[in-house]
Amino acid sequence: MKWPPPVRPLVRSLAVALGARPPEPPSAPPVDATAVTIIVLNWNRRDDTLACLDSLAEASLGGASVMVVDNGSRDGSVEAIRDRHAAVRVLALPENRGYAGGNNAGIRAALDAGAGAVLLLNNDTVVAPDFLPPLLEVMNADPRAAAVSSAVMRADSPLVLDVAHLDVYFGHGLVHRRGVNALPGEGFDQVMLVNVGVGCSLLVRAVALRTVGFFDESYFAYHEEVDWCHRARKAGFHLYYQPFSRVWHHGSRSTVPLFRVQPEAPGRRERPQLPNAIPLSWNPVRTYLGARNAVRFVRRHGSIVRQAYFVLSSLYAVPLALLAVVMDREEDLMLGLWTYRRAFALYCFPEPAAADGTVGRVFFRLGQALRLPYRLFWKLPLDIRAAHRAERTAQLIEHLRGLRDGVLGRPLPLQRLGLR
């Protein structure tokens, strides 16, 4: 229905007030490359940051400036960066303020200097020479574009996507990662509107930052870009994925060294691998922060129904993850192939039905059924205890701690996590 022109502003205001439509964001002028500040955040990853800056030095930036924000590194990063890249501005912070706090410091400095947009770039990336112009092209085509993210490719398989974009679903894990392990031509080679842009390489308009605000520093690291993108969409802005802007990502290198090496499962069997298989993730620090921050996000932005869904999905997922750890089936869990039915069948009926004849099969199955109480109530607790003693449950324990601390609203244990 088309309302008469005099009535339209009143109808729009009423729709916004009732939550039927987002408000109109402020108009934004086009952004030129010379008005872009590329912010690279570093914390004790000197060599990664230098490699990232080397790739930026070879890229067509069109006059964009580069700034490194150092989160209190102690590995000589600041001196090495200034020595090799004298033209790069270095903002040295006295302590580790995380992804949110460190980038906020860089954003604030860039906006104070008159930047029209900032490009947040992980230091464990290498950029394509032409990665910036496609981002600007999409941003300038839509005055309501708050942010545009690049295609994040796998450093170990350069033609394969690491991730394209994220969707919030308010369940266990909070987000679905779209485009994981996708090859060219598999549906992620077109510009598209998205719910959440990946913070690994994200061009953000200054007008949107001033309207929506900066990152919420209580997240420290992980899911802060999910929170910001959610707020931007509620404010009426658009978010885009640009596949023709490419960066190659190594993946969460800042937090990987903060925990013990992943223990091997005893008797791990060699299984057939898919092409370009993704290595199992072992990063308990990231796991803790992700779980804690997922709870924070759901409590802040989720309705009662969505909060209940998050709780129920977590109650379903955590025991299933424990079974995957105990039975050395974490690959299946990661691929979405692990279910309670499959876990029950493999654990309680591990032997193949080799008996001949109908009577033989009946007695074989009867024997298996009689062993069920033993396997479920005696052997399974022993196997869980053995996995815990071997420290194979360390990542799952950090996940549970993150959920607990998020529910209780506890402050971040930065010292325990090795982040300060």
Secondary structure by P-SEA (a helix, b strand, c coil): ccccccaaaaaaaaaaaacccccccccccccccccbbbbbbbccaaaaaaaaaaaaaaccccbbbbbbbbcccccaaaaaaaaaccccccccccccccaaaaaaaaaaaaaaacccbbbbbbccccccccccaaaaaaaaacccccccccbbbbccccccccccccccccccccccccccccccccccccccccccccccbbbbbaaaaaacccccccccccaaaaaaaaaaaaabbbbbbbccbbbbbccccccccccccccccccccccccccccccbbbbaaaaaaaaaaaaaaaaacccaaaaaaaaaaaaacaaaaaaaaaacaaaaaaaccccaaaaaaaaccccccccccaaaaaaaaaaaaaacccccccaaaaaaaaaaaaccaaaaaaaaaaaaaaaacccccccccccc
